[in-house]
Amino acid sequence: MTEPTATAPAVARLPVKRRELLVTLKRLGKARAEDLAVELDVTVSAVRQVLGALEGQGLVTHTEVRRERGRPKHVFQLTDSGDSLFPRRYGDLTVEVLSYISDRDPELFADVFEQRRRRRVENAKARLTGGFADRVAELARILDEDGYLADFEAQQDGSYLVTEHNCAILDVARRYGHACSSEISFLREAMPDAQIDRVLHIVEGAHVCAYVIRRSEP
């Protein structure tokens, strides 16, 4: 699996151990200290020490999961403050401006997303060369650079799973469906020889957006 290369400036300013744990927790959604220790290849006690510091900052919270036997387990996840450290390329101002455009000229509003999609496709196609797997890897890298904290993983059936652990335009996506439809259209046009299906969607309640990419049938 590829490792994410882009983190928000707010995350980048944190101490290394805290930054690595936040990025890992962002990728996993929810996790126990033991799971985080495995992911980071450190001791559980070291993870718990960092988690305590992050909870003190209000960036991480936990819930207790009770079992039939033994002590309850703590399951950790990012708070809204922790999640806000990750890239948000568009915020309230963008939503406000788009609302003005939508109200005054619906055709222009649709064209804004279409122009953005075309630009992204053009830029992506210039980079998507080589074999199918190489292009999937490069596509995930492009998404990561765009602030989506993206990675990819080869599946046993020959397909690939591309996961966006962060929505860089979440505020816009929650209000305007054009944002999400434009995203999958971009992916499909960037790799026209692939079948691309969205299988998880942040706007619909998942903690990531994920796409299955497989070769199109001849």
C-alpha positions in Angstrom: 0.0 0.0 0.0 1.3 3.5 -0.8 1.9 5.9 2.0 0.3 9.3 2.0 2.6 12.1 1.1 0.5 15.2 1.7 -0.6 16.5 5.0 -2.1 19.8 6.0 0.2 22.5 7.2 -1.5 22.4 10.6 -0.7 18.7 10.9 2.8 19.2 9.6 3.6 21.6 12.4 2.9 19.0 15.1 5.7 16.9 16.7 6.5 13.9 14.6 5.0 11.2 16.8 1.7 13.1 17.2 1.5 13.8 13.5 2.1 10.2 12.6 -0.5 9.0 15.0 -3.1 11.5 13.8 -2.5 10.6 10.1 -2.8 6.9 11.0 -6.0 7.4 13.0 -7.4 9.5 10.1 -6.7 6.6 7.8 -8.2 4.0 10.1 -11.2 6.0 11.2 -11.4 4.3 14.6 -8.8 2.1 16.3 -7.6 0.7 19.6 -4.2 1.6 21.0 -3.0 -1.9 20.2 -4.0 -1.5 16.5 -2.2 1.9 16.3 0.9 0.3 17.8 1.0 -2.3 15.1 0.4 0.3 12.4 3.2 2.5 13.7 5.5 -0.3 14.7 5.9 1.0 18.3 5.0 -0.1 21.8 1.4 0.1 23.0 2.6 2.2 26.0 4.2 4.7 23.6 1.0 5.0 21.6 -1.0 5.5 24.8 1.3 8.3 25.9 0.9 10.1 22.6 -2.9 9.5 22.7 -3.1 11.1 26.1 -1.3 14.2 24.8 -3.6 14.4 21.8 -6.7 14.0 24.0 -5.4 16.7 26.2 -5.3 19.0 23.1 -8.8 18.0 22.2 -7.7 16.4 18.9 -8.6 12.8 19.8 -11.4 11.2 21.8 -12.3 7.7 22.9 -15.3 5.5 23.6 -15.4 2.4 25.8 -16.4 -0.9 24.1 -17.5 -3.4 26.7 -16.9 -7.1 26.3 -18.4 -10.1 28.0 -15.1 -10.8 29.8 -12.2 -8.5 30.8 -11.9 -4.8 31.0 -13.6 -2.5 28.4 -11.5 -1.5 25.5 -10.9 2.1 24.5 -11.5 2.9 20.8 -10.0 6.1 19.6 -11.0 8.5 16.9 -10.4 12.1 15.8 -12.5 14.9 17.2 -13.9 17.6 14.9 -10.9 19.7 15.9 -8.5 16.9 15.0 -10.2 16.3 11.7 -10.1 20.0 10.8 -6.3 19.8 10.8 -6.4 18.0 7.5 -6.7 19.7 4.2 -9.8 21.7 3.5 -9.1 23.5 0.2 -12.5 25.2 0.1 -14.5 26.5 3.0 -17.3 28.8 3.9 -16.3 31.5 1.4 -16.4 29.1 -1.5 -19.8 27.7 -0.5 -21.1 31.3 -0.2 -19.8 32.3 -3.6 -21.1 29.1 -5.2 -24.6 29.8 -3.7 -24.6 33.2 -5.4 -23.7 31.7 -8.7 -26.3 28.9 -8.3 -29.0 31.4 -7.5 -28.2 33.8 -10.4 -27.1 31.4 -13.1 -27.6 27.7 -12.7 -25.9 27.0 -16.1 -22.8 28.9 -15.1 -22.9 27.0 -11.7 -22.8 23.7 -13.5 -20.1 24.9 -15.9 -17.8 25.9 -12.9 -17.6 22.2 -11.9 -17.3 21.1 -15.5 -14.3 23.4 -16.1 -12.6 22.2 -12.9 -13.1 18.6 -14.0 -11.7 19.2 -17.5 -8.6 20.9 -16.1 -8.0 18.1 -13.7 -8.4 15.5 -16.5 -6.0 17.3 -18.7 -3.4 17.6 -16.0 -3.9 14.0 -15.0 -3.6 12.5 -18.5 -0.2 14.2 -18.9 1.0 12.1 -16.0 -0.8 8.9 -16.5 1.6 6.8 -18.6 2.8 3.2 -18.5 0.9 0.1 -17.5 -2.4 -0.1 -15.8 -1.0 -0.6 -12.3 1.4 2.3 -12.8 -1.4 4.6 -13.8 -3.6 3.6 -10.8 -0.6 4.4 -8.6 -0.1 7.7 -10.2 -3.8 8.6 -10.0 -3.8 7.9 -6.3 -0.7 10.1 -6.0 -2.5 12.9 -7.8 -5.4 12.7 -5.4 -3.1 12.7 -2.5 -1.4 15.8 -3.8 -4.8 17.4 -4.1 -5.3 17.0 -0.4 -7.4 13.8 -0.3 -4.9 11.8 1.7 -5.2 9.0 -0.8 -3.6 5.6 -1.2 -4.2 2.5 -3.2 -4.1 -1.3 -2.7 -4.1 -4.2 -5.1 -7.0 -6.6 -4.5 -6.9 -10.4 -4.9 -9.3 -10.3 -7.9 -7.0 -8.1 -9.9 -8.8 -4.8 -9.1 -7.4 -1.9 -7.1 -8.9 0.0 -4.2 -8.2 3.7 -4.2 -9.1 5.3 -0.8 -9.5 9.0 0.0 -9.1 9.3 3.7 -9.8 13.0 3.6 -12.3 15.1 1.5 -10.4 18.3 0.5 -13.7 19.9 -0.5 -16.0 18.5 2.2 -17.9 21.8 2.8 -18.7 22.1 -0.9 -19.5 18.3 -1.3 -22.0 18.3 1.6 -24.0 21.1 -0.1 -23.6 20.5 -3.8 -23.9 17.0 -5.4 -22.0 18.4 -8.4 -18.8 18.1 -6.5 -19.1 14.4 -6.0 -20.4 13.6 -9.5 -17.6 15.7 -10.9 -15.0 13.7 -8.9 -16.0 10.3 -10.2 -16.4 11.7 -13.7 -12.8 13.0 -13.4 -11.5 9.6 -12.4 -13.4 7.8 -15.2 -12.2 10.1 -17.9 -8.6 10.1 -16.6 -8.6 6.3 -17.0 -11.0 5.6 -19.9 -9.9 1.9 -20.1 -11.0 1.3 -16.5 -14.2 0.5 -14.8 -14.4 2.7 -11.7 -17.1 2.4 -9.0 -17.5 4.4 -5.8 -18.0 1.9 -2.9 -17.7 4.2 0.1 -18.8 7.8 0.3 -18.0 10.3 3.1 -21.1 12.4 2.3 -23.3 9.3 2.9 -21.8 8.6 6.3 -18.6 6.6 5.6 -15.3 7.8 7.1 -13.6 7.6 3.7 -14.4 7.7 0.0 -13.2 4.6 -1.8 -13.2 3.5 -5.4 -12.8 0.1 -7.0 -10.8 0.3 -10.2 -10.6 -2.6 -12.6 -9.7 -3.1 -16.3 -12.7 -2.7 -18.5 -13.9 -5.8 -20.4 -12.5 -5.9 -23.9 
